[in-house]
Amino acid sequence: MPGLFFSHSNMTELNGKEDCKLAEGKVHKKKQKAFGADLKSYLKCMVPHIESGIKTSNSRNVMLSAEEVIQWSQSLEKLLASQSGQGVFREFLKSEFSEENIEFWLACEDYKKTKSDHLHGKAERIYAEFVQSDAIKQINIDYQMREATAKKAQDPTHTSFDEAQKTVYILMERDSYPRFLKSKSYLNLLNQLQTNTSK
């Protein structure tokens, strides 16, 4: 059986290819590490630091003030008027497994600003995601309202979800919102900001 013979030039070429592959592997690993570090820093910017409490989920990295966070305790309306407030409240609702309420409320706010020719598609999406009886993020409304909202969504106007949105708002206002104001996430955030202000 004949042996395999390589000329010296072929061997250096092969070694060169192997070295190249090894080098590429090292570069690839470095890229992965760099990507991981970039992802970590990105997430740090995007995820609200509820415990440490300074940066918000707002992409502009707005610094929160103690005054703004105190205003959130005046009404649910003031909390939801703040993008940072929405982010912190949503995190709290996630911990209670009821984030569908704020997601539905925000979807309705967005829906009201929709151009008329896009209403039908958005109405279908909101209905499928939040209203129909087997919806993934089903909101807590009674049978009559579910039926009435279904009819309105079939021939959509800018007010199709108003009644359901109002019901969900009242539910959050009476139920989740008071608990949020007493929660560790809110109190720790407020305390942290007040401590930083007094330094």
SERO-4910 file (N, C-alpha, C, O; in steps of 0.05 Angstrom, whole numbers):
BEGIN
 pado doro    nc1    nc2    nc3   cac1   cac2   cac3    cc1    cc2    cc3    oc1    oc2    oc3
  Met    A     17    -24      0      0      0      0     18     25      0     35     28     18
  Pro    A     14     42    -20     32     65    -22     28     85      1      6     89     10
  Gly    A     50     96     11     48    116     32     41    144     21     43    148     -3
  Leu    A     33    162     38     27    189     30     52    206     33     63    207     55
  Phe    A     59    219     12     83    237     14     74    266      8     59    271    -10
  Phe    A     84    283     25     78    312     20    104    326     16    124    321     30
  Ser    A    105    344     -3    129    360     -6    130    380     17    110    385     30
  His    A    154    392     21    157    411     43    138    435     40    127    444     59
  Ser    A    135    444     15    118    467     10     89    461     17     75    477     28
  Asn    A     80    436     10     52    428     17     49    427     47     28    434     57
  Met    A     69    417     61     67    415     91     64    443    103     48    447    121
  Thr    A     80    462     93     78    489    105     51    500     99     39    515    115
  Glu    A     40    494     75     14    504     67     -7    492     87    -25    507     96
  Leu    A     -5    466     92    -24    453    110    -22    465    138    -42    472    150
  Asn    A      3    467    148      7    479    174     -4    507    175    -16    516    195
  Gly    A      0    522    154    -10    549    152    -40    549    155    -52    566    169
  Lys    A    -54    530    141    -83    529    142    -92    522    171   -111    533    181
  Glu    A    -77    503    183    -84    495    210    -81    518    230    -98    524    246
  Asp    A    -58    532    226    -53    556    243    -75    576    239    -84    589    258
  Cys    A    -83    579    214   -104    599    208   -130    591    222   -144    608    233
  Lys    A   -136    565    220   -161    555    234   -159    560    264   -179    568    276
  Leu    A   -136    554    275   -132    558    304   -135    588    310   -148    595    330
  Ala    A   -122    604    294   -124    633    299   -153    643    296   -163    659    313
  Glu    A   -167    633    276   -195    640    272   -212    632    297   -229    646    306
  Gly    A   -205    608    307   -219    598    331   -215    617    354   -234    623    369
  Lys    A   -190    626    357   -184    645    379   -199    671    375   -210    682    394
  Val    A   -198    680    350   -213    706    344   -242    702    350   -256    719    361
  His    A   -253    679    341   -281    673    345   -288    673    375   -309    684    383
  Lys    A   -271    661    391   -275    660    420   -274    688    431   -291    696    448
  Lys    A   -255    704    421   -253    732    431   -278    747    423   -289    762    439
  Lys    A   -288    743    399   -312    756    390   -335    749    408   -351    766    415
  Gln    A   -337    723    414   -359    714    431   -357    728    458   -378    737    469
  Lys    A   -333    729    470   -330    742    496   -337    772    493   -351    782    511
  Ala    A   -328    785    472   -334    813    468   -364    817    465   -376    835    476
  Phe    A   -376    799    449   -405    801    445   -420    797    472   -439    812    478
  Gly    A   -410    778    488   -422    773    514   -420    798    532   -439    805    545
  Ala    A   -397    811    531   -393    835    547   -411    858    537   -423    872    553
  Asp    A   -412    860    510   -430    881    498   -459    876    506   -473    894    513
  Leu    A   -467    850    505   -494    843    512   -500    850    541   -521    861    548
  Lys    A   -481    843    559   -484    850    587   -488    880    592   -506    888    606
  Ser    A   -470    896    579   -472    925    583   -498    935    571   -510    954    581
  Tyr    A   -507    924    548   -532    932    535   -555    926    554   -573    943    558
  Leu    A   -555    902    565   -577    894    583   -577    912    608   -598    919    619
  Lys    A   -553    918    618   -552    936    642   -565    962    636   -578    974    653
  Cys    A   -562    972    612   -574    998    604   -604    995    601   -619   1013    608
  Met    A   -612    973    589   -641    970    582   -658    960    605   -682    968    606
  Val    A   -648    943    622   -665    932    643   -666    952    666   -645    961    675
  Pro    A   -690    958    676   -691    977    698   -677    967    723   -682    944    731
  His    A   -660    983    735   -647    975    759   -665    981    782   -661   1001    796
  Ile    A   -684    964    787   -704    969    808   -691    969    835   -697    986    852
  Glu    A   -673    950    840   -660    949    866   -641    972    870   -642    986    891
  Ser    A   -623    977    850   -604    999    854   -616   1025    846   -609   1046    856
  Gly    A   -634   1023    827   -653   1045    822   -645   1069    806   -660   1089    808
  Ile    A   -623   1071    792   -617   1096    779   -625   1097    750   -642   1112    742
  Lys    A   -613   1079    734   -620   1079    705   -647   1067    701   -656   1050    717
  Thr    A   -660   1075    679   -686   1065    674   -686   1049    648   -665   1047    635
  Ser    A   -709   1037    641   -710   1022    617   -713   1040    592   -712   1030    570
  Asn    A   -715   1065    597   -716   1084    574   -690   1083    559   -669   1085    571
  Ser    A   -692   1081    533   -668   1078    517   -650   1103    517   -626   1101    511
  Arg    A   -661   1125    525   -644   1150    527   -629   1151    553   -614   1170    558
  Asn    A   -631   1130    569   -617   1129    595   -622   1153    612   -604   1165    624
  Val    A   -647   1161    614   -655   1183    631   -649   1177    660   -655   1155    670
  Met    A   -638   1196    674   -633   1192    703   -659   1199    717   -671   1220    713
  Leu    A   -667   1181    735   -691   1185    751   -686   1204    774   -664   1204    785
  Ser    A   -706   1220    780   -703   1237    804   -722   1227    825   -743   1214    819
  Ala    A   -716   1233    850   -734   1225    872   -761   1238    869   -782   1226    875
  Glu    A   -761   1263    859   -787   1278    855   -805   1263    836   -829   1261    840
  Glu    A   -793   1253    814   -809   1239    794   -821   1213    806   -844   1207    802
  Val    A   -805   1199    821   -814   1174    833   -835   1179    854   -853   1163    857
  Ile    A   -833   1201    869   -853   1209    888   -879   1215    874   -901   1208    884
  Gln    A   -877   1228    851   -902   1234    835   -917   1209    827   -942   1210    825
  Trp    A   -903   1188    823   -917   1163    816   -937   1154    837   -956   1141    831
  Ser    A   -931   1162    862   -949   1154    884   -975   1171    885   -993   1165    901
  Gln    A   -976   1192    869   -999   1210    870  -1023   1198    855  -1046   1201    863
  Ser    A  -1018   1184    833  -1039   1170    819  -1028   1151    798  -1005   1153    790
  Leu    A  -1044   1131    791  -1035   1112    770  -1031   1127    744  -1014   1120    728
  Glu    A  -1048   1147    739  -1045   1163    715  -1017   1176    713  -1005   1175    691
  Lys    A  -1007   1187    735   -980   1199    735   -959   1178    731   -938   1183    718
  Leu    A   -963   1154    743   -944   1132    740   -942   1124    710   -920   1121    699
  Leu    A   -965   1121    697   -966   1112    669   -958   1134    650   -951   1128    627
  Ala    A   -959   1159    658   -950   1181    641   -920   1182    638   -910   1194    620
  Ser    A   -906   1169    657   -877   1168    656   -867   1142    644   -876   1120    652
  Gln    A   -850   1144    624   -839   1120    611   -824   1103    631   -825   1078    630
  Ser    A   -809   1116    648   -794   1101    669   -813   1088    687   -809   1065    695
  Gly    A   -835   1102    694   -855   1091    712   -868   1066    700   -873   1046    714
  Gln    A   -874   1068    674   -886   1045    660   -867   1020    662   -876    998    667
  Gly    A   -841   1025    658   -821   1003    659   -820    990    686   -820    966    689
  Val    A   -819   1007    707   -816    996    735   -842    982    743   -841    961    755
  Phe    A   -865    994    735   -891    982    742   -895    955    727   -905    936    738
  Arg    A   -886    955    702   -888    930    687   -871    907    700   -880    885    701
  Glu    A   -847    914    709   -830    894    723   -845    884    748   -843    860    754
  Phe    A   -858    902    762   -873    894    786   -896    875    778   -900    854    791
  Leu    A   -911    882    757   -933    865    748   -923    838    739   -937    818    743
  Lys    A   -899    837    727   -888    812    719   -884    794    743   -889    770    742
  Ser    A   -875    806    765   -870    790    789   -896    780    801   -896    760    816
  Glu    A   -919    792    793   -945    783    802   -960    768    780   -983    760    783
  Phe    A   -946    763    758   -958    748    735   -982    762    724  -1002    748    717
  Ser    A   -982    788    723  -1005    803    712   -997    825    693  -1011    845    691
  Glu    A   -974    821    680   -964    842    662   -981    846    637   -979    866    623
  Glu    A  -1000    827    632  -1018    830    609  -1035    856    612  -1043    867    592
  Asn    A  -1040    864    637  -1057    888    641  -1043    913    630  -1056    928    615
  Ile    A  -1018    918    638  -1005    942    628   -999    939    598  -1000    959    583
  Glu    A   -993    915    589   -988    910    560  -1013    916    543  -1011    929    522
  Phe    A  -1036    908    553  -1061    914    539  -1066    944    540  -1074    955    519
  Trp    A  -1063    956    563  -1068    985    566  -1050   1001    546  -1059   1019    533
  Leu    A  -1024    993    545  -1006   1007    527  -1013   1001    497  -1010   1019    480
  Ala    A  -1021    977    491  -1030    970    464  -1054    987    456  -1055    996    433
  Cys    A  -1072    992    474  -1096   1008    469  -1088   1038    464  -1099   1051    447
  Glu    A  -1069   1047    480  -1059   1075    477  -1047   1078    449  -1051   1098    435
  Asp    A  -1031   1058    441  -1019   1059    414  -1040   1057    392  -1039   1070    372
  Tyr    A  -1060   1040    397  -1082   1036    378  -1097   1062    372  -1105   1067    349
  Lys    A  -1101   1078    393  -1116   1103    389  -1102   1123    371  -1114   1140    359
  Lys    A  -1075   1120    369  -1059   1138    351  -1056   1126    323  -1043   1139    306
  Thr    A  -1068   1103    318  -1064   1089    292  -1080   1103    270  -1102   1113    274
  Lys    A  -1067   1104    247  -1081   1115    223  -1105   1096    216  -1103   1072    220
  Ser    A  -1126   1108    207  -1151   1093    201  -1147   1068    184  -1159   1048    188
  Asp    A  -1129   1070    163  -1126   1047    145  -1110   1024    158  -1109   1003    146
  His    A  -1099   1029    182  -1085   1007    196  -1101    996    220  -1092    978    233
  Leu    A  -1124   1008    225  -1140   1000    248  -1147    970    248  -1146    957    268
  His    A  -1156    961    225  -1166    933    223  -1145    913    232  -1151    895    249
  Gly    A  -1121    915    221  -1099    896    228  -1092    897    258  -1088    877    271
  Lys    A  -1090    922    268  -1082    925    297  -1105    915    315  -1099    903    335
  Ala    A  -1130    920    307  -1152    911    323  -1152    880    325  -1157    869    346
  Glu    A  -1147    868    302  -1146    838    302  -1124    828    321  -1128    809    336
  Arg    A  -1100    841    319  -1078    832    336  -1084    835    366  -1079    817    382
  Ile    A  -1095    859    373  -1101    864    402  -1123    844    411  -1121    833    433
  Tyr    A  -1143    839    394  -1164    821    402  -1152    792    406  -1158    779    426
  Ala    A  -1136    784    387  -1125    756    388  -1106    753    412  -1105    732    425
  Glu    A  -1090    774    418  -1070    772    439  -1082    775    467  -1072    762    486
  Phe    A  -1102    792    470  -1112    799    497  -1141    793    504  -1148    789    527
  Val    A  -1158    793    483  -1187    793    489  -1200    765    485  -1215    756    502
  Gln    A  -1195    752    463  -1209    727    458  -1205    707    481  -1185    708    495
  Ser    A  -1225    689    484  -1225    672    508  -1201    653    511  -1196    644    533
  Asp    A  -1187    648    489  -1163    631    492  -1137    647    486  -1117    636    477
  Ala    A  -1138    673    490  -1116    691    484  -1092    684    502  -1095    676    525
  Ile    A  -1068    687    491  -1043    681    506  -1041    699    531  -1034    690    552
  Lys    A  -1048    725    527  -1045    744    549  -1073    754    556  -1078    778    557
  Gln    A  -1091    736    561  -1119    743    565  -1123    762    589  -1113    757    611
  Ile    A  -1138    784    584  -1143    804    605  -1168    795    621  -1184    779    611
  Asn    A  -1171    805    645  -1192    797    663  -1217    816    659  -1221    835    674
  Ile    A  -1234    809    640  -1259    823    635  -1281    803    635  -1277    779    629
  Asp    A  -1306    812    640  -1328    792    641  -1337    785    613  -1329    796    593
  Tyr    A  -1355    764    612  -1364    753    587  -1377    774    569  -1372    775    545
  Gln    A  -1395    790    580  -1409    810    565  -1390    830    551  -1393    836    528
  Met    A  -1370    839    567  -1351    858    556  -1334    845    534  -1327    857    514
  Arg    A  -1327    820    539  -1311    805    519  -1326    803    492  -1315    808    471
  Glu    A  -1352    797    494  -1369    795    470  -1372    822    457  -1370    824    432
  Ala    A  -1378    843    473  -1381    870    462  -1356    880    448  -1357    892    427
  Thr    A  -1333    874    460  -1307    882    449  -1301    867    423  -1290    878    404
  Ala    A  -1309    841    422  -1305    825    398  -1321    837    375  -1311    839    353
  Lys    A  -1346    846    380  -1362    858    359  -1350    884    349  -1348    890    325
  Lys    A  -1340    901    368  -1328    926    361  -1302    922    345  -1296    938    327
  Ala    A  -1287    901    352  -1262    896    338  -1266    887    309  -1248    890    292
  Gln    A  -1290    876    303  -1296    867    276  -1299    890    257  -1293    888    233
  Asp    A  -1311    912    267  -1314    936    251  -1301    959    266  -1314    976    278
  Pro    A  -1274    959    266  -1259    976    285  -1261   1006    281  -1261   1016    258
  Thr    A  -1262   1020    303  -1259   1049    304  -1238   1055    325  -1228   1037    338
  His    A  -1230   1080    328  -1210   1087    348  -1219   1082    377  -1202   1082    395
  Thr    A  -1245   1078    381  -1255   1074    408  -1263   1045    413  -1275   1039    434
  Ser    A  -1256   1027    395  -1264    998    398  -1257    985    424  -1272    969    435
  Phe    A  -1234    993    436  -1224    979    460  -1227    997    485  -1217    989    506
  Asp    A  -1240   1020    482  -1242   1039    505  -1254   1027    530  -1243   1031    552
  Glu    A  -1276   1013    527  -1289   1002    551  -1272    981    565  -1269    981    590
  Ala    A  -1260    963    550  -1243    942    561  -1218    955    573  -1209    947    594
  Gln    A  -1207    976    560  -1183    989    571  -1190   1003    597  -1174   1002    616
  Lys    A  -1213   1015    599  -1222   1029    624  -1224   1008    646  -1216   1014    669
  Thr    A  -1236    985    640  -1239    964    660  -1212    955    671  -1208    951    695
  Val    A  -1194    950    653  -1167    941    660  -1152    963    676  -1138    956    695
  Tyr    A  -1156    988    669  -1144   1010    683  -1154   1010    712  -1138   1013    731
  Ile    A  -1181   1008    716  -1193   1008    743  -1183    984    759  -1177    987    783
  Leu    A  -1180    961    746  -1169    937    759  -1141    942    769  -1135    936    792
  Met    A  -1124    954    752  -1097    960    761  -1097    981    783  -1082    979    802
  Glu    A  -1114   1001    780  -1115   1023    800  -1123   1014    828  -1112   1023    848
  Arg    A  -1143    996    828  -1153    986    854  -1137    963    866  -1136    960    890
  Asp    A  -1125    948    849  -1113    923    857  -1082    924    858  -1070    923    879
  Ser    A  -1070    926    834  -1040    924    832  -1026    949    842  -1006    948    855
  Tyr    A  -1037    972    835  -1024    998    840  -1019   1002    870   -997   1010    878
  Pro    A  -1039    998    888  -1033   1002    917  -1012    983    927   -995    990    944
  Arg    A  -1012    958    916   -991    939    924   -964    947    914   -943    944    928
  Phe    A   -963    959    890   -938    969    878   -926    990    897   -902    990    901
  Leu    A   -942   1008    907   -932   1030    924   -921   1020    950   -904   1033    963
  Lys    A   -930    996    959   -920    985    984   -898    964    978   -886    954    997
  Ser    A   -892    959    953   -873    938    946   -844    946    951   -838    970    952
  Lys    A   -827    926    955   -799    931    959   -787    945    935   -770    963    938
  Ser    A   -795    937    911   -783    948    887   -787    979    886   -768    994    880
  Tyr    A   -811    988    893   -817   1017    892   -803   1031    916   -790   1051    912
  Leu    A   -805   1020    940   -794   1033    963   -763   1034    963   -751   1053    971
  Asn    A   -751   1012    953   -722   1011    950   -712   1032    930   -692   1046    934
  Leu    A   -727   1034    908   -720   1053    887   -721   1082    898   -703   1097    894
  Leu    A   -743   1088    911   -747   1114    923   -725   1120    944   -714   1142    944
  Asn    A   -720   1101    961   -700   1104    982   -673   1109    971   -658   1127    980
  Gln    A   -666   1094    950   -640   1097    937   -637   1124    925   -616   1137    927
  Leu    A   -657   1134    912   -656   1160    899   -655   1183    919   -640   1202    916
  Gln    A   -670   1180    941   -669   1200    963   -642   1201    976   -632   1222    983
  Thr    A   -630   1177    980   -603   1175    991   -582   1189    973   -565   1204    983
  Asn    A   -585   1184    947   -566   1197    928   -569   1227    927   -550   1242    924
  Thr    A   -594   1236    930   -600   1265    929   -588   1279    953   -577   1301    951
  Ser    A   -589   1266    976   -580   1278   1001   -549   1278   1004   -538   1291   1021
  Lys    A   -535   1262    986   -506   1261    988   -493   1287    978   -469   1290    978
***
